[in-house]
Each structure stands twice: as structure tokens, then as C-alpha cells.
Amino acid sequence: MGYEFKREDAYGLARSVGADTHEKGDELFFRFCPKCCGGDNRDKDTFSINLKTGLFKCFRASCDYHGHFVELARDFDYDLGFGEKRVYRKLPQKPVVVRDGAIEYMARRGISAEICRKYELTTRTDNKDILVFPFYDEAGTLQFVKYRNMKFRKGIDKNKEWSESDTMPILFGMKQCSGFDRLIITEGQIDSLSVAECGFENAVSVPTGATGFTWLANCWDWIIKFREIVVFGDNEHGKITLADTLRSRLPQTVKVVRKKDYLGEKDANDILLRYGKGAVITAVEHAETPRLENVKDLSTVQSVDINALPKIKTNIPEIDRIIGGLIMGQVVLLTGKRGHGKSTFMSQLVCEALDQRENVFIYSGELADYHFKRWIDFQLAGTDYIKSIKNIYGDLEYTIEDRVTKQIGEWYKGRAFIYDNNWLPEDEAEFESLPETIEKVIRQYGVRLVCIDNLMTAMETVQENDQLYLAQSNFVGKLKKIAVKYDVVVILVAHPRKSKLEFDNDDVAGSSDITNKADIVMSYQRVDNDDTCDSKLAITKNRLFGRYANGDKAIKLSYSEKTKRIFPYGMYPRHYGWEKGLFPTEEEELPL
């Protein structure tokens, strides 16, 4: 019975070769091709498996590794539960005669006759200019042969190096290794011989350079026996070849020769020829486990007083008491019943930030920019500067004098920025995501508070529910990274699934990751059955302080239709700093 491709087999093989993957449409992309590893430039995402057909392909022209998944599984010794594993051609097991031509050539590369004989280097009987490297497994069986043209002429000769076809690729030098303490792996055979020349017995080299790893499955049971691996690859383009791939695939400690110990040279043989054995020995002995760029020693982390962290006060005492203010580096999720005022509460936090001399950026997906400006101008103006009038229908309306709106605008000019919903790029390729815009705004305008109203209008539209939840999770994850990276506060407005005061974090519409990734979750709602207040704020998540306010303990607030302000119950709305410039006093300040 033939093999029927299954997507779980694709993921299983990816795990077996240590590949990072991601799905795009019907394709499972590997971060690096398992055969060429991205080539010299470490090209990413060039290899994929079609999850419907099982066909695979590397899109690098110099690699062009392609076929059906069965072939891929065979090449990397991944068991599909049927048939036989790939059978390689058997090589004649004859004693090798080490010839003078090989010894003479290797002497020019700093390699002694003793090492040549130990590793059984020779030349072809039919061509003395062709150097022969025999690859024996740990049992002493010849499995692979590689050839090198010692008089290679570029542009004239076809190949400088090649190998016997359809033979099992393994590591060069396995037979000559002793014990399983430390294994040194180089890219080329002359490099591993250079390391051996310096007294290291356990020195091997890969069969087909840094871009091929089909040998790994054939040597797996042997290589994992070693206590540690030292990678002595080629120093190319600021990186050490072999290092990243072997570190990701091998289970034991993998050390890498430090770049500075190459002394400006490319490989082990170049170091040997120019600086002698001592330099090679130093390079091996000083090899170290590379520091993970995204990991740090906890002891190096600076201790901080969380109460002293930079913050924006809401100036609602009970809120500030519970959450400590809007602390930089946090994502605040604000939800509430549609039309109850969560956007109003958000815009008031913008007012508070501006009053504390912090720059702000607003994305309003539902309000036109002029509408948002009118709303925030009312909140900033306050009772003293808002006039009550009746329209032609006899209904009460509110207005602000032009001189006041002008003064308010001058006060926050250069400090408050809003996303232009009318902007369209001339070239579609120039379109950038909202997170990309936010990062630019933070860097260019020194923004410290980012407000997004709301989640659904801010992200790209995705039709399928599972994709929608993934997109939501990714979007909030990006916002969290931005908040931490730039030490800013991000307020994200989201709609709830249910309309109730007894709010729970699971009531936010969308993926559960939305509330999981937020630092603070708040719900604002108007109330009709409470004589002591007209609105309440519930705090159901408070990652930093662990204090909450929900149900009967929800914070009581008042809302003014005239000023659009939300303020603590029983407290008169305060004044904002713009007033100081409108009517200067002798003290130049108004009491707040």
C-alpha cells in the first residue's frame, strides 16, 4: 500500500531536523532549507512543503532541492512507517595506499605525513593530481569518498571538489576518533586535518560543506554520544558557518570558536599556516557557548521601585491607587458596552497625559478627526468656557468660543497626533501596518501614550474566525512589544461579548490572548440604578500590583454631558494647564 501524505508528517519532520516553521496559505515554510541552509547569505523562508500535495521545493536557484515528501523523508531518515530506508551504494573495502603526491600536497598545507597516513589520504591511480579523502564510519567501513583537484584551474576545470555518487554522506574522520568527550567539527577536510595536526584526536569535517546536512541523520546515533561539540567553521560574512544549524539541531552543549580567535583568517588551516599550532589550540580551547541575544542573566537585571516607575496619572484617586497610574511599558485594555463611554474615558486619559506634558498619538477608527478634536476640546475646556445655547428646535446644545478652542489648540500643538484615516499611499507597496506607524510616531514625535480605538478597526480584516483570532493575538502581541521596547503606555479599546457590570476578562470579544497579553483590563459602563453615581469602572486585571475593583467594589464615577468629562463621584472637575495662558494672573498660575 502506497504512502498517503499527512500534514502532521510535515511537522514531524520539521521537528526532527530542528527547523523553525510557519504556515502561509497551504505552504509550511522552513526558516532555512534543510539541505542548503540558505546558502552563504543565509536566505530565509526559501523552502516549503505543500500541506495538501506533499510536494516540497527550495526556491534558491543554486539549490533547487525539490520533490515529493517521501523523498524528503528518505533523505533525512524520517520514518514514515512503511517501506525501506534509502539504500546507498556499497563501496569496495580495499586497503588504501597512501601516495607521495598526497603527502607532498598536504605538507604545503602544514599537515604532516603522520596525519596523512593516519587518515589514509592518497591520490587516484589514474590521475596523480586528484587528492582522495576516504570517509570511514566509526566501525571502519568506507561509506563515502571525496575528491579534490590539486591543480584546479578556474574557468577551465569543471569542478574543484566532488564525491562518489549515491554513497552515504558521513563525517570525515569518524574512524580516527577516540572516546566521546569533545568533538571538533570543521567545514572542510583540510581544516579538520589541521586541527588533528595540533593534537586533537576527535576532529571531523562535514562531507559537502556548510550548505548540506543530509549526513546528520546518518551520523546521529554516533554524534550524540559526545559530551560537547566545538564548531570550527569558516569565518565568512561576519558569521561562523555550521554554528547556527548545529546549535539548533544537536542536543548537547555546542560551543563555537570565537571570531577574534580566527585572527582575521578564514579557517583552521589558514590559522595554522600563518600563526602556527598554538593559535589553533587557543582557538579550540577558548571556544564558548554563544550568548543568546534574547536571554540575560537575572542577576544583571536592575532592581526597581515599582511605585517610582514613570507613569501618567489618571487623576482619579481610586484608579491611581489600584493600578498605580498608567505605568510606562504597559498595555491597558479598555472595554465596555457600546455607547456607554469607553471612548470618552480614553480621550479623557489623553487630556490627563497632555496636562502632564506627555506627547500622545491617537488612532480613532470610528470617529472622524474633527469629531475627536471637538470631543477632546470640550473635555479640556471645562465648565467655565462652555456655553449653553438652544438650537432652532429648542434643544439645548453646547459650544465653545473660537478664542478658547484656539488657545487649547496652541497648548497641545506639537504634542497631540492623530492617525489620518483619509491617507492613501500612491503606491500600494508603501502601505504600512498600524504597529509600524506607531513605532515611527514614537521615535519621531516622542510620543509616550498611544490610544487605539478600537481593536476591530485597527487591524486588517480577516474573514475566517480562526485566522481572525490569530490576527488579533498577533496584533496585541506587537503592541505589547512596542510598549516595552519604547517604554510607553498603549491603551487599546475593545468591545465586550456581553453587556454586564459584573465583568470578567473572558467577556472581551475575540481571542483570549487579548486579555492574556494586556497588563491592565478595565471595563467602563453607565449605570441607571445607583443613586450615588452614573457610571462605574471595573478593574479585573492588574498585573503589576494585583489589586482589583469589580462588582460592588467597582469605582464610582460621574459623567458631565456638558463637558464630556468623567470624574470621581463627589468631586468637581479640575482645571487643565491651557487656562494659565488664556487669562494670566499675577501668580501666572491658577489653583488646580
C-alpha positions in Angstrom: 0.0 0.0 0.0 1.4 3.4 -1.0 2.0 6.3 1.3 -0.7 9.0 1.8 0.8 12.3 2.8 -0.4 13.8 6.1 0.3 17.3 7.3 1.4 16.0 10.7 4.2 14.2 9.0 5.5 17.5 7.6 5.5 19.0 11.1 7.1 15.8 12.5 10.0 16.0 10.0 10.4 19.7 10.8 10.8 18.9 14.5 13.3 16.0 13.7 15.6 18.4 11.8 15.2 21.3 14.3 13.5 23.6 11.8 11.6 26.7 12.7 8.4 26.8 10.7 5.4 28.9 9.9 2.3 28.4 7.7 1.3 30.7 4.9 -1.8 29.5 2.9 -1.3 25.8 2.1 2.5 26.0 2.5 4.6 25.1 5.5 7.7 27.3 5.3 11.0 26.3 7.0 13.1 29.2 8.2 16.1 27.6 6.4 16.2 24.9 3.7 17.3 21.6 5.4 19.7 20.9 2.6 21.3 24.3 1.7 20.6 26.1 4.9 20.0 29.3 2.9 23.4 29.3 1.3 26.2 31.8 2.1 23.7 34.6 2.6 21.5 32.6 4.9 18.4 33.3 2.9 15.3 32.7 4.9 11.9 31.2 4.0 13.1 29.7 0.7 11.9 26.2 1.4 8.3 25.0 1.8 6.2 21.8 1.8 2.7 22.0 0.3 0.4 20.7 3.1 -2.1 19.4 0.6 0.1 17.7 -2.0 3.3 16.9 -0.1 5.5 18.5 -2.7 8.5 20.4 -1.5 10.9 22.9 -3.0 13.8 25.2 -2.2 13.4 28.3 -4.3 17.1 29.2 -4.2 18.3 28.6 -7.8 21.6 27.2 -6.7 19.9 24.6 -4.5 16.6 23.8 -6.3 16.0 20.9 -3.9 12.6 19.6 -4.8 10.4 16.5 -5.0 7.7 14.6 -3.0 7.7 14.4 0.7 8.6 10.7 0.5 12.0 11.7 -0.9 12.5 14.4 1.7 11.7 11.9 4.5 14.1 9.4 2.9 17.0 11.9 2.6 16.6 12.9 6.3 15.9 9.4 7.6 12.4 10.3 8.8 10.4 7.2 9.4 7.1 7.2 7.6 6.2 3.7 8.8 6.3 2.0 5.5 8.8 0.5 3.0 12.6 0.6 3.5 15.0 3.4 4.2 17.2 4.7 1.4 19.9 2.2 0.3 23.3 3.7 -0.6 25.8 2.2 -3.0 28.3 -0.1 -1.3 31.9 0.9 -1.8 34.8 -1.7 -2.2 36.5 -2.2 1.1 40.2 -2.2 0.0 43.3 -1.1 1.9 44.3 2.4 0.9 47.8 3.0 -0.3 49.0 6.5 0.9 50.8 8.0 -2.0 53.6 10.6 -2.0 51.6 13.1 -4.1 49.1 13.4 -1.3 51.8 13.8 1.4 53.6 16.4 -0.7 50.5 18.5 -1.2 49.4 18.3 2.4 52.9 19.3 3.6 52.3 22.6 1.8 49.2 23.0 3.8 51.0 22.4 7.1 49.9 18.8 7.5 52.5 16.1 8.4 53.0 12.8 6.7 52.0 11.1 10.0 48.5 12.7 9.8 48.2 11.8 6.1 48.8 8.1 6.9 46.5 8.1 9.9 43.6 9.5 7.8 44.7 7.4 4.7 45.0 10.3 2.3 46.0 9.3 -1.2 45.7 10.2 -4.9 43.9 8.5 -7.7 45.7 5.8 -9.6 44.5 7.2 -12.9 45.3 10.8 -12.0 48.0 11.8 -9.5 46.7 15.4 -9.4 43.4 14.2 -7.7 43.5 14.1 -3.9 41.3 11.4 -2.3 39.6 11.7 1.1 38.2 8.4 2.3 35.2 8.7 4.8 35.0 5.8 7.2 32.3 5.3 9.7 33.0 4.5 13.4 33.2 0.8 12.5 35.9 1.4 9.9 33.6 0.8 6.9 34.3 3.0 3.8 31.0 4.9 3.1 31.9 8.0 1.2 34.8 9.3 -0.9 35.5 12.9 -1.8 38.0 14.1 -4.4 39.9 17.4 -4.8 41.7 18.7 -7.9 45.1 19.9 -6.5 45.8 21.8 -9.7 42.3 23.2 -10.2 42.2 25.9 -12.9 39.2 28.3 -12.6 37.3 28.6 -15.8 39.0 25.6 -17.3 38.4 22.7 -15.0 34.8 21.8 -14.3 34.9 21.1 -10.5 37.4 21.7 -7.8 35.8 19.1 -5.4 33.3 16.3 -6.0 32.3 13.0 -4.4 31.3 9.4 -5.3 27.7 9.4 -6.4 24.9 7.7 -4.5 27.1 7.0 -1.5 26.2 7.6 2.2 27.4 11.1 3.3 29.0 10.9 6.8 31.6 12.9 8.7 35.2 12.7 7.7 37.4 11.3 10.5 34.9 9.2 12.4 37.1 6.1 12.3 40.1 8.1 13.8 38.2 9.5 16.8 38.8 8.1 20.3 36.4 8.4 23.2 33.3 10.6 23.4 34.5 13.7 25.3 34.8 16.6 22.9 34.2 16.5 19.1 35.5 19.3 16.9 33.6 19.8 13.6 35.0 21.8 10.7 33.6 22.7 7.3 36.5 21.3 5.2 38.6 18.1 5.4 41.9 20.1 5.3 40.6 22.1 8.3 39.8 19.0 10.4 43.3 17.6 9.5 44.8 20.9 10.6 43.0 20.5 14.0 44.2 16.9 14.2 47.8 18.1 13.4 47.6 20.2 16.6 47.0 17.2 18.8 43.2 17.0 18.8 42.1 13.4 18.0 38.4 14.0 17.8 38.4 16.2 14.7 35.9 15.7 11.9 34.6 17.6 8.9 31.3 17.7 7.1 31.2 16.0 3.7 29.6 18.6 1.5 30.4 22.0 3.1 28.2 24.2 5.1 25.1 24.0 2.9 24.3 20.3 3.1 23.1 18.4 6.2 21.9 15.1 4.8 24.8 13.5 6.7 23.3 14.3 10.1 20.8 11.5 10.1 23.5 9.0 9.1 25.7 10.1 12.0 23.1 10.9 14.6 23.5 7.9 16.9 27.3 8.4 16.9 27.4 12.2 17.3 25.0 12.4 20.2 27.4 10.3 22.3 29.8 13.2 22.7 29.8 15.3 25.8 30.2 18.5 23.8 30.7 19.8 20.3 33.1 22.5 19.2 32.2 24.1 15.9 35.3 25.4 14.0 33.6 26.5 10.8 34.6 29.1 8.2 34.7 32.8 9.2 32.6 34.2 6.4 30.5 37.4 6.2 30.7 38.0 9.9 29.4 34.6 10.8 30.8 31.2 11.6 29.5 28.6 9.2 27.8 25.5 10.6 27.3 27.1 14.0 23.6 28.1 13.9 22.4 24.9 12.3 24.3 22.6 14.6 23.4 24.5 17.7 19.7 24.2 16.7 19.8 20.5 15.9 22.2 18.9 18.4 21.0 18.1 21.9 24.3 18.5 23.8 26.4 21.6 24.6 27.6 23.2 21.3 30.5 25.7 21.6 31.7 27.9 18.8 35.2 29.2 18.1 35.3 32.9 18.8 35.6 35.3 15.9 38.6 37.0 17.4 40.5 33.8 17.6 40.4 33.5 13.8 42.9 36.3 13.9 41.4 37.7 10.7 41.8 34.4 8.8 39.1 32.3 7.2 39.5 28.8 8.6 41.6 26.5 10.8 44.2 25.7 8.0 44.7 29.4 7.3 45.4 30.0 11.0 47.8 27.1 11.2 49.8 28.3 8.2 50.0 31.9 9.3 50.2 31.7 13.1 51.2 28.1 13.9 49.7 25.3 16.1 49.5 27.4 19.2 46.9 29.7 17.6 44.7 26.7 16.5 45.0 25.2 20.0 44.0 28.5 21.6 41.0 28.8 19.2 39.7 25.3 20.2 40.3 25.7 23.9 38.7 29.2 24.1 35.6 28.1 22.2 32.5 29.2 24.0 28.8 28.8 24.0 27.4 31.9 22.2 25.3 34.1 24.3 21.7 34.1 23.3 20.8 37.6 22.2 17.3 37.4 23.8 18.4 35.9 27.1 20.2 37.7 30.0 21.4 36.7 33.5 18.8 37.6 36.0 21.4 38.9 38.4 22.2 41.6 35.9 18.7 43.0 35.9 18.4 46.3 37.8 16.1 46.3 40.8 13.4 49.0 40.6 10.8 50.5 42.9 7.6 49.9 41.1 6.0 52.8 42.8 8.6 55.1 41.4 8.3 53.9 37.8 7.4 56.6 35.2 3.7 56.9 34.8 0.8 59.0 33.7 -1.7 59.7 36.5 -5.4 59.4 35.6 -6.1 61.9 38.4 -9.0 59.8 39.6 -7.5 58.9 43.0 -9.1 55.4 43.4 -7.9 54.3 40.0 -4.4 55.6 40.6 -4.4 53.8 44.0 -5.3 50.5 42.5 -3.2 50.4 39.3 -0.5 52.9 40.3 -1.3 55.1 37.4 -0.7 54.3 33.7 2.8 52.9 34.1 5.1 53.1 31.1 5.7 49.8 29.3 2.1 48.5 29.8 -0.8 47.7 27.6 -4.1 48.8 29.0 -7.2 47.1 27.6 -10.4 49.2 28.0 -13.7 47.7 27.3 -17.4 48.4 27.9 -20.8 48.3 26.4 -21.2 50.1 23.0 -22.2 53.7 23.5 -21.6 53.8 27.3 -18.5 56.0 27.1 -15.3 53.9 27.0 -14.1 56.1 24.1 -14.9 59.2 26.2 -12.9 57.7 29.1 -10.0 57.0 26.8 -10.0 60.6 25.4 -10.0 62.0 29.0 -6.8 60.0 29.7 -5.4 61.7 26.7 -6.2 65.0 28.4 -4.5 63.9 31.5 -1.4 62.9 29.6 -1.2 66.2 27.8 -1.6 68.1 31.1 1.4 66.1 32.4 3.4 67.3 29.4 3.4 63.9 27.7 3.0 63.6 23.9 0.2 61.4 22.6 -0.9 59.5 19.5 -4.5 58.5 18.8 -5.9 56.1 16.3 -9.7 56.5 16.0 -11.2 54.0 13.6 -14.8 55.1 14.2 -14.6 58.9 14.6 -13.5 61.5 12.0 -10.5 63.5 13.1 -12.6 66.7 13.5 -15.1 64.8 15.7 -12.4 63.5 18.0 -10.8 67.0 18.2 -14.2 68.6 19.1 -14.7 66.0 21.8 -11.3 66.4 23.5 -11.6 70.2 23.2 -14.8 70.1 25.3 -13.1 67.9 27.9 -10.2 70.3 28.1 -12.3 73.4 28.1 -14.4 72.6 31.3 -17.5 74.2 32.6 -16.2 77.8 32.7 -15.6 78.0 29.0 -18.6 76.1 27.6 -21.7 78.0 26.7 -25.2 76.6 26.7 -27.5 77.6 23.8 -30.7 76.4 22.3 -30.9 75.4 18.6 -33.7 76.2 16.2 -35.6 73.2 17.5 -35.4 74.4 21.1 -33.0 71.7 22.2 -30.1 72.5 24.5 -26.7 72.5 22.9 -23.2 73.3 24.0 -20.5 75.4 22.3 -17.0 76.8 22.9 -15.8 80.2 21.8 -13.3 80.3 19.0 -10.7 82.1 21.2 -10.9 79.2 23.6 -10.5 76.4 21.0 -7.6 78.4 19.5 -5.9 78.6 22.9 -6.4 75.0 23.6 -5.0 74.0 20.2 -2.0 76.2 20.8 -1.5 74.5 24.1 -1.3 70.9 22.7 0.2 71.9 19.3 3.1 69.6 18.5 2.2 67.2 21.4 -1.0 65.5 20.2 -1.1 63.5 17.0 -3.9 61.5 15.3 -3.9 58.9 12.5 -5.1 60.3 9.2 -7.8 57.9 8.1 -8.1 59.7 4.7 -4.5 59.0 3.8 -3.9 56.5 0.9 -0.5 55.7 -0.4 0.3 56.4 -4.1 1.9 53.0 -4.3 0.2 50.1 -2.6 3.7 48.8 -1.7 4.2 51.8 0.5 1.3 50.9 2.8 2.4 50.2 6.3 0.6 48.5 9.2 -0.6 50.5 12.2 2.1 49.0 14.5 4.7 50.2 12.0 3.2 53.7 12.0 3.1 53.7 15.8 6.8 52.9 16.1 7.6 55.7 13.7 5.4 58.2 15.6 7.1 57.2 18.9 10.6 57.7 17.5 9.9 60.9 15.6 7.5 62.8 17.9 8.5 61.5 21.3 5.0 60.0 22.0 4.5 58.4 25.4 0.8 57.5 25.3 -0.7 55.5 22.4 -4.5 55.2 22.2 -6.2 52.8 19.8 -10.0 53.0 19.4 -10.7 50.2 18.6 -9.3 46.8 18.1 -11.5 45.7 15.2 -11.0 48.8 13.1 -7.2 48.9 13.8 -6.3 45.5 12.4 -6.6 44.1 8.9 -9.9 42.4 8.1 -9.7 38.6 8.2 -12.7 36.5 7.1 -12.2 33.2 8.8 -12.7 33.1 12.6 -9.5 31.1 13.4 -7.5 33.5 11.3 -9.2 36.4 13.0 -8.3 35.2 16.4 -4.7 34.6 15.3 -4.5 38.1 13.8 -5.9 39.7 17.0 -3.4 37.8 19.1 -0.5 38.8 16.9 -1.7 42.5 16.8 -1.9 42.8 20.6 1.4 41.0 20.9 3.0 43.6 18.6 1.5 46.4 20.8 3.0 44.8 23.9 6.4 44.6 22.3 6.2 48.3 21.3 5.1 49.3 24.8 8.1 47.5 26.4 10.6 48.5 23.7 9.9 52.2 23.8 8.7 52.4 27.5 5.3 53.9 26.5 1.7 53.2 27.5 -0.7 51.7 25.0 -4.5 51.9 25.6 -6.5 49.6 23.4 -10.3 49.8 23.3 -12.2 46.5 22.6 -15.8 45.6 22.6 -17.2 43.0 25.0 -19.1 39.9 24.2 -21.7 40.6 26.9 -23.2 43.7 28.5 -22.9 43.5 32.3 -21.3 45.2 35.1 -20.0 42.0 36.7 -17.3 41.9 34.1 -14.9 39.0 33.5 -11.8 39.0 31.3 -13.3 36.3 29.2 -16.1 38.7 28.2 -13.8 40.6 25.8 -14.8 39.8 22.2 -12.2 37.8 20.3 -9.2 35.7 21.2 -8.4 35.0 24.9 -4.9 36.1 24.1 -6.1 39.7 24.0 -6.6 39.9 27.8 -3.7 37.5 28.4 -1.3 39.9 26.8 -2.7 43.0 28.4 -1.3 44.3 31.7 -4.4 46.0 32.8 -8.0 45.2 31.9 -10.7 47.8 32.7 -14.4 48.0 31.9 -16.4 51.3 31.9 -20.2 51.3 32.0 -23.0 53.7 32.7 -25.4 52.7 35.5 -29.1 53.7 35.9 -30.0 52.0 39.2 -27.5 53.8 41.5 -28.4 57.0 43.3 -24.7 57.7 44.2 -23.2 57.7 40.7 -24.0 57.5 37.0 -21.1 55.3 35.9 -18.6 52.7 37.2 -15.2 51.4 36.3 -14.3 47.8 36.9 -10.6 46.7 37.1 -10.3 42.9 36.5 -6.7 42.5 35.7 -3.7 44.4 37.3 -0.6 42.5 36.5 1.9 44.7 38.4 0.0 45.4 41.7 -2.6 42.6 41.8 -5.3 44.9 43.1 -8.8 44.8 41.6 -12.1 46.6 41.6 -15.2 44.7 40.4 -18.8 44.1 41.3 -19.7 46.0 44.4 -16.1 47.3 44.6 -16.2 48.9 41.1 -15.1 52.6 41.2 -17.9 55.1 41.3 -17.7 57.9 38.7 -19.7 60.8 37.4 -20.2 62.0 33.8 -20.9 65.5 32.7 -22.8 65.8 29.4 -21.8 69.5 29.2 -18.0 69.0 29.5 -17.9 65.3 28.3 -15.7 64.8 31.4 -15.6 61.7 33.7 -14.5 62.5 37.2 -14.6 60.9 40.7 -18.0 60.8 42.3 -18.5 63.8 44.6 -15.5 65.8 43.2 -15.7 68.8 41.0 -13.9 68.5 37.6 -10.5 70.1 37.8 -8.8 72.7 35.5 -6.2 71.9 32.9 -3.0 73.8 32.2 -4.0 75.5 29.0 -6.0 78.0 31.1 -2.9 79.5 32.5 -2.1 81.1 29.2 -5.6 82.4 28.4 -6.1 84.7 31.3 -2.7 85.3 33.1 -2.8 86.2 36.7 -0.2 87.9 38.8 0.9 84.5 40.1 0.9 83.1 36.4 -0.9 80.1 37.8 -4.5 79.1 38.6 -5.2 76.9 41.6 -5.8 73.3 40.5 
